[in-house]
């Protein structure tokens, strides 16, 4: 039931690996099938690792454009200066120990009919099954001047270069300045993330530039996640520092910088952090996998197989989320294991687990040391034909605490380890 | 419906019968939901949360049930444990108990 391995593909793949110094291309003799994973974030890396760990007869090739993993969780603490970029960057070496072939390249096209992924530098790679974990890209078309503004307007919603740039701008801002954070209408990556960011930057200002302000312009009517806990932290810790406005959707920016345009007014600021609306990553659009609201990839949550294409699974933030399922790093890690088990079952001619279950725990830091969490458990619901939360399960922190902060850092270390080996 | 079509396609394409996944695989997947915090295969992570691998099944069941019923205090485990049935807790505990750490 699997495609015969094609020698020329192996040579191409070896070529791609050799050019980039990728060691340990698997031998092909005992290979049952080849799984290609596109994207090495929480979803893709976890899926690649777990398929190899649970069934080493499957060849796994993971294609990732970055040569290092950069975590969005904890990146808000880099903005406040309580952590560094080194804390959130992690190598892919651990995956290679499981026999994952990590290829540093850009996927330019997917041919679902021929089961081929085309790479910018490495040629074509055929697959028996494909897992797409492309994360999000931004709907810049909804803010016509956004890209013209260059570094005068940042999102920093993919941890990396923009995280560093935003930190620099915050450090350079004069005391008494205004940092503006614009939040898109849900759904977007990491529901509590913007509110954690507002808290972190307020903590930095309180310490280093006490006359400065954080102005939150939320496209949503109210705080979308852990609302009462965030608001209590803001009232207790950052009164006079954070100003929150709901129903304040940004529609554009001034290309010269300094101004966020709302529907009814222009808002000025010294550092502009405008998070645009989001959709599944570009390669999912190109590959024809986006079939929900022209934004997300719908999947069968028993297998994460795309409802748009056979033999292709989609994971993580790119998916049309099941009800109450956040687009979070841990959710991506958990979806990846559900998918890994299903892919192994399908390749081995077995029926995937008909009653999968996954859970989420997500910590947000409201100060240097204190955190809050939200937790949920999701299981297959035959009647609803999707994953739904288990009644009575889940919840949020009773209150913010340093103990939860310690757990938050422990959680980050643990999920990085489970994802990357 | 989609699963039926998928299964039909698999049956048509493959000479082998479609087998139900073993209970072991289901237990493995349930246990994997703990791994994001408690480490891959429950091995624990330095300076993070406790290892689960190799702990006696009875101990793990007792602790999880105590979290589930609120007999022992917790910050998050009381919320997560309520998402698992008693049978699922038994399966997870048996899985980790059989693992070496």
Interface residues (C-beta under 8 A of the other chain):
Chain A: X1 X49 X50 X53 X54 X300 X302 X305 X307 X330 X333 X334 X337 X338 X341 X344 X345 X346 X348 X349 X350 X351 X352 X353 X354 X355 X356 X357 X358 X359 X361 X373 X375 X376 X377 X378 X379 X389 X390 X392 X393 X394 X395 X397 X398 X403 X404 X407 X410 X411 X413 X414 X415 X417 X418 X421
Chain B: X2 X3 X6 X7 X10 X13 X14 X16 X17 X18 X19 X20 X21 X25 X26 X28 X29 X30 X32 X33 X35 X36 X37 X38 X39 X40 X45 X46 X47 X48 X49 X75 X76 X79 X80 X82 X83 X84 X88
